[in-house]
Amino acid sequence: MPRHPRADLTRVKTISIKSRKSKVTPKQFAAPFRAEKDSFAGFVRGLPDILVARDVKLLVEDITRCARKRKPVLVMLGAHVIKVGLAPVLIDLMRRQVITAVAMNSAAAIHDVETALWGKTSEDVAANMLDGRFGMARETGEFINGTLLEASRKTDQGYGEALGAALNAAKAKNRKVSVLATAHALGIPATVHAAIGTDIIHQQPSMDGGVTGEMSFRDFRTLCSVCGRFTGDGVVLNIGSAVILPEVFLKALTVARNLGAKARGFTTAVMDKNSHYRPTMNVQLRPTQDGGKGLYIIGHHEIMVPLLGAMIVSRMRHG
């Protein structure tokens, strides 16, 4: 006799698989890509209709529907998205009138400005911090901080608009791959949300905390207005911001609702390399808890963003 009781499995009641609820059938399986005859649209159709592949297709459908109906599509960007070379994909969607508003943290703005003006960004932090040179690129600080100072005194522009206007006025040699310059040229709201002390331009002599705060505050108010447009439809896509933009977005959405906007019933999606608490709560779940849907898509930006862009363009072309 065993020392401890053991369940008698001969008494277990089984059921028929024919009556059992199941989640997957062969109709949902992937189809192999056949280069000799398949188009990109065929590749997309061949993706499995399961889990994140299904979510990506749902997101593409929502974005293309919004583009056709002229509904808002807000894309929020972390710095990594710019420095891994994805600005041309985003700019293409801006020019196609798919993306109607952009928000970014101030590190993303730095990468955008450096690329536009000097054709290089993303310094070697490990090497430069050993002797105190990290973040001390004089031209970057003087251009951004100087632009903000002048705009705060002479215009009603916010952080993002001021930088975009300055890049275009300077005829920055790489402005065609600048999200900020393109947004300004197209008249698309582009907001920058700074957390003082997080960025290289904050540690330089040209920094003015009052100006930076004022310009970022103007952009927060602009984002509040953008959030008020999400009435019954729209898409909010957060790519690569784990803290700042999820926090800013939740407050901006709250302000919009507080001021009377019926900002509900839209889609939110997070695209990032990992799952994070604030994007999950402040983008995916809380804003859609009383209507709409929230998605979370994990993958490397340099692969997933071009794939998403291509799927959107293909869907718009083929209907």
Legacy VTK file of the C-alpha trace (Angstrom):
# vtk DataFile Version 3.0
C-alpha trace
ASCII
DATASET POLYDATA
POINTS 319 float
0.000 0.000 0.000
1.295 3.525 -0.824
2.069 5.688 2.146
-0.106 8.529 0.749
-3.457 8.270 -1.114
-3.364 8.285 -4.921
-6.231 9.279 -7.206
-7.919 6.453 -9.064
-7.767 7.569 -12.690
-9.964 4.679 -13.801
-12.893 6.651 -12.381
-12.188 9.811 -14.413
-15.027 10.831 -16.778
-13.888 11.715 -20.287
-15.671 13.678 -23.012
-15.656 13.581 -26.799
-13.291 15.942 -28.614
-16.211 16.546 -30.977
-18.097 18.360 -28.222
-15.077 19.962 -26.548
-14.542 23.720 -26.965
-11.294 24.355 -28.868
-9.501 27.535 -29.917
-7.586 26.528 -33.047
-8.535 24.919 -36.360
-6.509 24.451 -39.572
-8.419 27.378 -41.134
-6.372 29.645 -38.870
-2.993 28.160 -39.790
-0.281 30.028 -41.675
0.158 29.585 -45.412
3.725 29.224 -46.718
4.986 32.157 -48.780
5.642 31.169 -52.393
7.958 33.771 -53.886
7.242 32.707 -57.450
3.584 33.760 -57.279
2.670 35.436 -53.986
2.486 39.209 -53.468
3.068 40.966 -50.166
-0.708 41.037 -49.717
-0.627 37.267 -50.142
2.039 37.035 -47.451
-0.175 39.013 -45.074
-3.172 36.811 -45.816
-0.961 33.813 -45.065
-0.197 34.907 -41.518
-1.866 32.686 -38.914
-5.114 34.059 -37.529
-3.884 33.351 -34.017
-2.647 35.450 -31.062
-0.384 38.393 -31.962
-0.587 37.760 -35.722
-4.334 38.225 -35.387
-3.809 41.353 -33.265
-1.503 42.911 -35.855
-4.093 42.322 -38.558
-6.794 43.823 -36.337
-4.609 46.869 -35.755
-3.993 47.273 -39.492
-7.735 47.076 -40.165
-8.463 49.721 -37.548
-5.750 52.080 -38.790
-6.747 51.781 -42.455
-10.411 52.267 -41.580
-9.510 55.427 -39.690
-7.412 56.677 -42.610
-10.302 56.196 -45.029
-12.809 57.844 -42.685
-10.396 60.651 -41.713
-10.408 59.607 -38.099
-7.461 60.404 -35.817
-4.384 58.184 -35.555
-1.949 59.291 -32.848
1.508 57.704 -32.778
3.593 58.106 -29.614
7.316 57.455 -29.958
10.151 56.521 -27.679
13.666 57.548 -28.673
14.692 54.064 -29.823
12.191 54.228 -32.679
14.020 57.174 -34.224
17.569 56.007 -33.638
17.030 52.601 -35.260
16.084 54.321 -38.499
12.292 54.127 -38.622
11.502 57.774 -39.352
11.029 57.153 -43.122
8.304 54.580 -42.408
6.460 56.978 -40.118
6.912 59.893 -42.507
5.443 57.840 -45.344
2.326 57.227 -43.244
2.163 60.907 -42.350
2.300 61.875 -46.024
-0.412 59.329 -46.812
-2.616 61.053 -44.197
-2.680 57.926 -42.061
-0.859 59.355 -39.033
-2.629 62.548 -37.961
-0.645 63.410 -34.804
2.711 62.508 -33.267
3.940 62.686 -29.671
7.455 61.872 -28.529
9.739 62.118 -25.553
12.538 64.687 -25.728
15.202 62.036 -26.377
13.377 61.138 -29.600
13.447 64.824 -30.542
17.207 64.899 -29.975
17.798 61.941 -32.300
15.494 63.519 -34.878
17.277 66.888 -34.765
20.798 65.429 -34.811
19.957 63.254 -37.802
18.355 66.131 -39.677
21.181 68.605 -39.114
24.336 66.522 -38.933
23.468 63.093 -40.305
24.530 61.252 -37.154
23.049 60.380 -33.751
23.112 57.801 -30.928
26.489 58.504 -29.359
28.619 55.824 -27.732
27.565 56.403 -24.114
29.879 53.824 -22.566
32.950 55.321 -24.201
32.092 58.992 -23.705
30.988 58.885 -20.079
34.388 57.708 -18.829
35.846 61.200 -18.958
32.690 63.302 -18.660
32.110 63.904 -22.375
28.819 62.023 -22.595
26.019 64.302 -23.698
28.241 67.308 -24.202
27.768 67.771 -27.941
27.614 71.564 -27.974
25.772 71.989 -31.273
22.872 69.758 -30.194
22.256 71.658 -26.981
22.660 75.083 -28.511
20.313 74.356 -31.406
17.518 72.777 -29.369
17.763 74.965 -26.265
18.299 78.090 -28.363
15.317 77.291 -30.561
13.093 76.741 -27.541
14.224 79.988 -25.929
13.572 82.073 -29.030
10.221 80.426 -29.747
9.042 80.848 -26.166
9.658 84.596 -26.371
8.522 85.361 -29.907
5.855 82.786 -30.864
3.037 80.695 -29.484
4.649 77.510 -30.797
5.189 74.480 -28.611
8.313 72.332 -28.267
7.777 70.083 -31.288
6.457 72.749 -33.641
9.328 75.098 -32.822
11.953 72.454 -33.604
10.229 71.399 -36.815
9.974 75.007 -37.982
13.623 75.658 -37.136
14.814 72.583 -39.023
12.905 73.654 -42.105
14.067 77.258 -41.804
17.668 76.049 -41.534
17.145 73.806 -44.556
18.604 70.904 -42.582
20.243 68.640 -45.128
18.445 65.514 -43.891
15.098 67.094 -43.055
13.324 64.684 -45.396
13.907 61.978 -42.780
12.939 64.217 -39.854
9.587 63.475 -38.220
9.509 66.955 -36.663
10.351 68.809 -39.883
7.843 66.767 -41.857
5.100 67.272 -39.293
5.646 71.028 -39.412
5.618 71.055 -43.209
2.401 69.022 -43.328
0.653 70.855 -40.512
0.476 67.754 -38.318
0.635 68.253 -34.538
3.957 66.959 -33.212
4.397 67.293 -29.471
7.487 66.756 -27.327
7.191 65.842 -23.670
10.301 66.507 -21.600
11.236 65.193 -18.166
13.926 67.602 -17.006
17.172 65.835 -16.202
16.637 62.891 -18.539
18.341 64.246 -21.660
21.783 65.389 -22.741
20.679 68.940 -23.558
19.620 69.430 -19.923
23.199 69.231 -18.633
24.626 71.925 -20.868
25.129 75.691 -20.276
22.455 76.566 -22.857
19.707 74.842 -20.827
16.890 76.960 -19.379
14.588 74.897 -17.187
11.806 77.453 -17.237
11.768 77.584 -21.030
11.895 73.802 -21.388
9.039 73.423 -18.931
6.929 76.083 -20.639
7.441 74.656 -24.127
6.695 71.106 -23.008
3.620 72.377 -21.128
2.333 73.998 -24.317
2.683 70.637 -26.026
0.851 68.883 -23.203
-2.102 71.194 -23.785
-1.918 70.437 -27.514
-1.965 66.709 -26.778
-5.030 67.204 -24.554
-6.760 68.757 -27.558
-5.655 65.879 -29.804
-7.101 63.371 -27.316
-10.426 65.153 -27.465
-10.808 64.066 -31.101
-11.053 60.355 -30.263
-14.837 60.286 -30.233
-16.173 56.880 -31.203
-13.185 55.880 -33.319
-9.463 56.383 -33.814
-6.207 54.661 -32.943
-3.567 55.506 -30.346
-0.314 53.646 -30.958
2.497 53.754 -28.403
5.806 52.534 -29.822
8.728 52.143 -27.469
7.911 54.480 -24.588
7.749 52.588 -21.306
7.101 55.462 -18.889
6.833 59.063 -20.073
4.312 58.876 -22.890
1.970 56.368 -21.217
1.848 58.686 -18.204
1.410 61.855 -20.266
-1.233 60.259 -22.490
-3.373 59.116 -19.567
-3.404 62.629 -18.095
-4.104 64.245 -21.486
-6.996 61.871 -22.108
-8.372 62.628 -18.641
-8.218 66.367 -19.328
-10.022 65.883 -22.645
-12.800 63.930 -20.943
-12.966 66.413 -18.072
-13.514 69.206 -20.600
-16.447 67.326 -22.114
-14.975 65.272 -24.962
-16.663 61.909 -25.550
-13.267 60.327 -26.057
-14.217 56.664 -25.970
-14.625 53.728 -28.326
-11.174 53.915 -29.927
-8.353 51.387 -30.289
-5.090 51.544 -28.404
-2.011 49.467 -29.131
1.428 49.134 -27.599
4.395 47.956 -29.652
7.545 47.244 -27.669
10.340 44.737 -27.175
9.053 43.762 -23.726
5.898 43.951 -21.672
5.871 46.957 -19.333
3.510 47.997 -16.552
2.658 51.563 -17.561
1.987 50.907 -21.260
-0.194 47.959 -20.240
-2.223 49.960 -17.749
-2.169 53.482 -19.198
-2.426 52.696 -22.905
-3.827 49.203 -23.376
-6.297 48.780 -20.500
-7.436 51.904 -18.649
-8.321 54.126 -21.644
-10.437 51.340 -23.219
-12.114 49.907 -20.129
-15.461 51.497 -21.005
-15.335 51.000 -24.764
-12.851 50.257 -27.520
-10.077 47.700 -27.481
-6.471 47.531 -26.390
-3.675 45.462 -27.930
-0.092 44.685 -26.917
2.321 43.555 -29.628
5.820 42.479 -28.638
8.705 42.517 -31.101
11.773 44.494 -32.129
10.888 47.909 -33.532
13.260 47.652 -36.482
11.263 44.641 -37.712
7.734 45.269 -36.471
7.322 48.923 -37.491
8.324 48.388 -41.159
6.077 45.325 -41.220
3.161 47.298 -39.815
3.765 50.144 -42.260
3.900 47.794 -45.236
0.733 46.024 -44.117
-1.107 49.329 -43.803
-0.007 50.543 -47.244
-0.871 47.195 -48.832
-4.285 47.120 -47.169
-5.099 50.629 -48.333
-4.070 49.777 -51.878
-5.905 46.480 -52.179
-9.005 47.380 -50.197
LINES 1 320
319 0 1 2 3 4 5 6 7 8 9 10 11 12 13 14 15 16 17 18 19 20 21 22 23 24 25 26 27 28 29 30 31 32 33 34 35 36 37 38 39 40 41 42 43 44 45 46 47 48 49 50 51 52 53 54 55 56 57 58 59 60 61 62 63 64 65 66 67 68 69 70 71 72 73 74 75 76 77 78 79 80 81 82 83 84 85 86 87 88 89 90 91 92 93 94 95 96 97 98 99 100 101 102 103 104 105 106 107 108 109 110 111 112 113 114 115 116 117 118 119 120 121 122 123 124 125 126 127 128 129 130 131 132 133 134 135 136 137 138 139 140 141 142 143 144 145 146 147 148 149 150 151 152 153 154 155 156 157 158 159 160 161 162 163 164 165 166 167 168 169 170 171 172 173 174 175 176 177 178 179 180 181 182 183 184 185 186 187 188 189 190 191 192 193 194 195 196 197 198 199 200 201 202 203 204 205 206 207 208 209 210 211 212 213 214 215 216 217 218 219 220 221 222 223 224 225 226 227 228 229 230 231 232 233 234 235 236 237 238 239 240 241 242 243 244 245 246 247 248 249 250 251 252 253 254 255 256 257 258 259 260 261 262 263 264 265 266 267 268 269 270 271 272 273 274 275 276 277 278 279 280 281 282 283 284 285 286 287 288 289 290 291 292 293 294 295 296 297 298 299 300 301 302 303 304 305 306 307 308 309 310 311 312 313 314 315 316 317 318
